[in-house]
Amino acid sequence: MTTLLSTYSTGDTASADSNAPEKTKAATASIQAIKKETMMAKPSVFANLTIKLKALAFKLLPQFLGLAMLVLIWAIIAEKNTSLPSPLLTLQEAIKLFSDPFYQNGPNDQGIGWNIYASLKRVAVGFGLAAVIGIPLGFMIGRFSFMAGMFNPIISLLKPVSPLAWLPIGLLVFKAAHPAAIWSIFICSIWPMVINTAIGVQRVPQDYMNVARVLNLSEWKILTRILLPSVLPYMLTGVRLAIGTAWLVIVAAEMLTGGVGIGFWVWDEWNNLNVPHIIIAIVVIGFVGLLLEQALVAMARAVTYEETGA
């Protein structure tokens, strides 16, 4: 019996071994067929690159056409009005201007780079002071009804006042143009941050505050664990609005106060009847303002994502 079983097993194994090459060939053919189908279904690297380039082209084409239309209108107006420099002449002047943007030939004759730097420094100081005071004040106004009742009439009264109307007050108090310009930046930057932060605090869901009351959380934990994550998008919106207003105001303030700065540089070029430089300054002011806003938008996205992920 054992001999028969062994013989049967041996014969079965031999049969399996004889069929093994055929099974291997069939499995290999199946794998190759699957790979071929996968490669056919999966787009090639060139196809992926083409898709990305088309998407980029569709994104950039409208912007390019908009700028091209603006330059075309400018060229047509310059052709009709000879007092306005053409785009080509302005470009040539811009190349000369930016070939040495940091030259210094005296206190009132400096390159455009130094003027931009001086304006940005004033904006940074005034905007920073407004953020240090305005954001905590907005939290207090939104958190405590007593503070809201005390400050809301003041904000409603002073917010509509033009920032340049505060410039003479700054000149009277500080007796100098530089701190007066910073004062104008401060007073125009503080309102968006105060108002948006206060609105954000007031819109925190009441359920969150009820849970904090039940858990007997301290005011510091309520601020850091509940209010700050919820208010952050509103607060950053106020910051973004404030920086745009600050950059807008500093140009006008420097036109009136003089000294070094992009606003004073524009006014000085107007006195010299150098219209191409005025147009270049307009483009530079817009470009710097765009960079500041985009930087704050990127920061807002990054911080909001981190808060959400936490």
C-alpha angles and dihedrals in degrees: 000000000000090000091052092048092049090047091050092048092048091050092049091050092049090051091050091048091051091053094045097087091051091050091048091050091049092049091048091050090050092050092049091049091051091049091049092051091047092050091048092049095045113076117237125248090257091053091050091049091050092052092050092048091050091050091049091048092051089050097048100035096075091048092049092048091050092052091044090053090050092051091047092053089047091052092049092050091046089051091055096039113045093191089070113075118236122246091252093053091047090051091052091051090048091054090052092045096050094042086082109012096160103053120134124205097159139318094296099035110066135136123269090252092064091047092053090047092051092050093047090050092054091047091049093052096044094041092047092052090048091051093048091053103027102051096051089043090053091052091052094047092050094043102045123045091205091060090046091053091049100046104032094078091048092050092046090051100044103033096075092053113108112249091230089060087067092055096084089050089053092049090049095049102037098032091216137083098229098059090039090059090048089050090054090051091049096050094048095044099049099066100062091048094047095046098043093045092049091049090050092052092048091052095055106121112262090226089068091054092047090054090049090052092050092049090046092231119184120247090252093055091046088053097046101033103035114013102040098052091045096044097043097093091049092045093051091048088056090048091051092050091047095053091050091051092045093054090047093051098045092063092054093042093052091051088061101037101040126204124104117338142099092265093053089045090056092050092046091051089050090054087052090047090235098151097171090060090050091054090047089051091052091053092046092049091051093046094050091047090051091051092050092050094046091049091054091045090053091048091049092052092048096047094043090051092051092049092048093047091051 
